[in-house]
């Protein structure tokens, strides 16, 4: 069995934030250490990146930094300023629960649960089935892989849009980003599960909203910037999206 001297010395900072992470480090065989003695740092603060930069400036012995999110947008400047360190993030950690959440939102949106939950009297029929629906997933990472598995019992026709259009288990077809419009045309459910990059900001605008089926449901479990909010608001106000569900 390795001794404490053989095991990685890891600092978990800021102290007192998400204390379960420190427990996980010890359970995984690491040795909790002060930043001055550690070779690796697990950063737990998700609201501010600047303090992380200060820690790295003061502690040259921290060679590896683990970030708390799958996304790294808040830390881009710090990463660039400390490019000599090894950086990792939480990519893949959230795939299963986020895929489950996306499925829950899809079912709620497509079945009109929000409408029925607010109703004070008997109303007409609203919503439709996920069973056999035309589904488009934009993004081909861990969330998409998990969601494809969860969608299997529903017998959906699923198109995945990703940079590398190789086959994925559970997908009817996988296409490249240049065929996004084709994949959105007539889709009854669209799930956004892609990283935020310069080329993906504003990906879903009014023109693409109009490509969807009239009663489509859009589920965004990625970043808000993927969708042009003003276009969604305008479409809702002029009635073009009055029958659609947005989650």
KADALIN-V375219 format. One record per residue. D_FIRST is the distance of its C-alpha to the first C-alpha in Angstrom with 1 decimal. Layout:
D_FIRST
D_FIRST
//
This chain:
0.0
3.8
6.5
9.7
11.4
9.5
10.2
13.8
16.3
18.7
22.0
23.8
27.5
30.1
28.7
29.8
30.5
28.8
26.2
24.4
23.1
21.1
19.6
18.8
17.1
14.7
14.3
13.5
10.5
13.1
14.1
17.8
19.8
23.5
25.2
25.8
22.2
20.8
20.7
21.3
23.7
24.1
27.8
29.1
32.8
34.9
38.3
38.5
37.0
38.7
36.3
33.4
35.4
35.9
32.2
31.6
34.6
33.3
29.6
29.5
25.8
25.2
24.8
24.0
25.9
25.4
28.7
29.4
32.0
32.4
35.5
35.5
39.2
38.9
36.6
38.5
40.1
36.9
35.1
38.1
38.1
34.4
34.3
32.0
29.0
27.0
28.2
27.0
28.5
28.3
30.1
29.4
27.9
31.4
32.8
32.8
34.2
36.7
37.9
38.4
40.3
42.4
43.4
44.3
46.5
48.1
49.1
50.4
52.4
53.8
54.8
56.4
54.4
55.1
58.8
58.9
56.8
59.5
62.5
64.9
67.0
67.0
66.6
67.0
64.3
61.8
58.7
57.7
55.0
51.7
52.3
53.4
53.5
53.4
50.2
49.2
45.6
45.6
42.2
39.8
36.3
33.8
36.3
38.9
36.6
35.7
39.4
40.7
38.7
40.1
43.6
43.7
45.3
48.1
49.4
49.9
51.0
48.3
48.6
45.7
46.6
44.0
44.0
42.8
44.8
42.8
42.8
40.5
40.1
42.5
44.7
48.3
48.5
46.6
48.7
48.4
49.3
52.8
53.5
52.6
56.2
56.5
53.4
54.7
58.2
58.8
55.2
55.1
51.6
49.9
46.3
45.2
41.5
41.4
40.3
42.8
44.0
47.4
48.7
47.7
49.2
52.4
51.6
53.4
56.9
60.2
61.0
57.8
58.2
61.5
60.0
58.2
59.8
62.1
59.8
56.5
53.4
51.3
47.7
46.0
42.2
41.9
43.7
47.1
48.4
48.5
51.5
54.8
55.3
59.0
59.7
58.2
60.3
63.4
63.0
62.6
65.6
67.9
67.0
65.5
62.2
63.7
62.4
58.9
55.7
53.4
50.0
//
